[in-house]
Amino acid sequence: MKLHYLAGPMRGIKSFNYPAFDEAAAELRNLGYEIKNPTEFDSPGARYKAMQSKDGALIDGEVAGKTWGEILGRDVTILADECEGIILLPGWEKSEGARLECFCAIGRGYDCYCWHPEYKIIMLMSHHTLLLEMTNSLVAKEEHTWFTSVDLCTCNSDPEITCVLHVHREWEVDLE
């Protein structure tokens, strides 16, 4: 069985979304999956502090004495060096960290799955679909965009290129 990394949103969610990660990890393990759950990488003290958070916000840019970059660096290293696949929790596409982890998994050629806890199933996702989800999420965040379209194209001239994303933006210009 392949070892899968669990990725999803954390910041901005009560208890840094640890309960959702822990529940998904337990359910996936019961289904026979080997899981690396990033909430299990922390020390007991760091985990306690994260679980006490009412809003999942970093305090002075840190959680339990570590910066977001330090935590993400540790997690991406584990994903890249120890795992062979990734399972994405609901809302992953809105999370900077989960998008980076997903992009890393795509770059490594890993199988990528989305976990649907309400149905207790995972769904294999194509890399181009995941890239499209990430792009749409980033484009939707842009406050000054008044017209955006995203087209997914396959590159017939080179079979190694599975998709090309074209993002067209027309910026609203304040003439005053």
N, C-alpha and C positions, 0 to 999 in steps of 0.2 A: 504494500500500500504506500502511495506517495505521501510525503509530509506536506501539508498545506498550511500556509500562513493566513491568519484571520485579520482582515482589514475593514475599517469602517470609521464613521465619524466619532470623535471624542470631545474635542474642545467645543464649548458652548452648550453642552448637554450635562444635566445633573449627574454627579458622580463620574464625570468624564465617560459616561456610557458603559462603565465597567459591567453593570448588571446584564446588559444586552450581549456584550462580548462573552461573559461567563456562561450565560444561558445557551448561546449559540455553540460555544466550544463543547459544553456538556452534551447537548443534543447531537452534534456532529460526531462526537466520540462514540456515543451510543449507537450511531448508525455505522460505525466502523472506520471513520476517518481519523487519521493521525493529524493533530492540530497543534500549531504553534500560536498561542494566544498572547498578544503583546501585554495584556493586563497581568499576565503571570510572570513577566520578566522583572517586575518591580520588587523592591524590598518590601517586607511587611509594613514598615513605617510609611513608605511612599504610597503604597496601596491604601493604607488607612486615610492618609491626607486626601488622596484623590476621591475616595468614596464619600468623604465628608463635604465635598464641594457641592454647593447648592446650584451652581450655574456652569460648572466646567470651565471656568475662566482661569487663565494663568495669573499668578500674583507676582508682580514685578517681573513679568516675562518668564516665570519659572513655575514648575510644580515639583514639590518635594526636593528643592535645591538643584534641579536640572532644567536646562533650557529646552524649549521645544526642539531646537536643532540637535541637541545632544540625544534626546529621546528618539527622535526620528532617525538619526544616524545609526543608533544601535539597532533599531527595528529593521531598517532597510538592509543593514549588514546581515542580520539573521535571515531575512527573506532571501537575499541573493546567495548567501553561502550555505544555508542549511535546508532550504525548502525546495519543493519541485512544483508547487502550484499555489494558487491564492483563492481564497473564498471571501467575497465581498458582502458586508452587511448592508441592509437597507440604508439609504442616504449616503453611501460611500462617495458618490459623484459630487457631493457638496463639500467634501472634506479635503483640504489641501494635502494633508498627510496621506490619506487613503488614495487620492489621485496619484500622488508620487509613488506610492507602493504599487499601485496597479500598473503604472507606466514601467516601473522596474520589472515587474513580472512579465509584462508584454515583451520588453527588451530581452529578457532571458528566455523567451519562448515558452513560458509556463502555460499550462491550462488555467483558465480563469473562470470561476464560478460565481454566481450570485445566490446568496442564501435567502430563502423566503420562509421566515419563521412561522407565519400563519398556516402554511401548508406542509411544513417540515420537509421541504425539498430544496435541492440545489439545482441550478440550471447552468450548463456549460455555455459560456458566452464567447462569441468570436472576438478576436482582437479589434477588428475594425468597428464593431458595435460599441465596444468599451471606449475606444478613442472618440467615437462620435458622442457618446454620453459625456465624456470629460469635456470635449469642446463645447457642446451645448450648455453645460453647466457654467463654464467660464464665460461664454458669450452672454448668458442670461444675467450674469453679475454686473456687466458693463452698464453703468448708469447713463452714459452719454450716447449710447447707441440708439438711434431711432429706426434703423432698418438693419436687420441681420438675416443672413441666410447661410445655411451650412449644407453643402452638397457632398455626398460620398461617392467617390469614383474609384473604379479599379484601374490599375495600370496594366494594359495589355502588352505593352512593349517589354516589360520586365516582370516575369512571374514571381520574383523575389519580393517585389513591392506589392503588398496586399491591398493597400488603400492609400488614397491621397485625400486629405481633407482641405477643402477650399472654404475659407471664411471670408465673406464679403461684408465690409462695414462701410456705411456712409455716416459720417459724423455730423451731428447737428452743429452748426456754426452760429455763434451769437454775434450778430453784426453791429451791436450797439457798443 
